[in-house]
Amino acid sequence: VYAVDNDRRVLEFLKKNLSNSFNFYCAESGKGALELLEVNPRPELFLLDIVMEDMNGYDLYCTLRNKEQTKGVPVIFLTANHTMAVKLKGLEQGAVDFITKPFHVEELTLRIRSILKNHEQAKNEGKRECKGQILKAIGEEKEHKNFLFEQKCAHYTLSVRQKEILAYALKGLQYNQIAKKLFISVVTVKKHMSEIFKKCNVKNRIELHSLFH
């Protein structure tokens, strides 16, 4: 958790109450926060004071949102201003929460835990979705290759047995290995392969492999 506030007393208070529950880092300015990010690990959450001298919380958030290492990190804005306009602006900027000072440490801790949990679940869901898309793409590619294989086999009038032998041959299996897979003799495999070469008008397995890939 990164806390950025130009009030040192607030930072000391946060450090005292949050450091036992979270990995806690703090900075007294937006510039200090950016410098801290260069030497410390990727943060999981930001607590940003809105009113700061060198860079207000909104501007700092915009900067963080445009950095690769922090663009998806959730933000809680902290402020002593209780007006709805300020709160709405904070939420419009993209903050996941908004807490007014003074605040109860128990409430802040619970909110941080809840946000981190939801953020982790969202990341895991995104990973599952991405994995699903990859598996789907692989399945579609495999299906497409199988379709092309069947088309070419039909074009060269290969029999069912010849298609089986060809499929294993294209995977790099030797004649004796193909024979074991299909429970036939090596002589039978060689005979069928010779017929496949003739039908496909190729001289060897290298040319055959190029024809079907």
Secondary structure, 3 states (H helix, E strand, C coil): CEEECCCHHHHHHHHHHHCCCCCCEEECCHHHHHHHHCCCCCCCCEEEECCCCCCCHHHHHHHHHCCCCCCCCCEEEEECCCCHHHHHHHHHHCCCEEEECCCCHHHHHHHHHHHHHHHHHHHHHHHHHHHHHHHHHHHHHHHHHHHHHHHHHHHCCCCHHHHHHHHHHHCCCCHHHHHHHHCCCHHHHHHHHHHHHHHHCCCCHHHHHHHCC
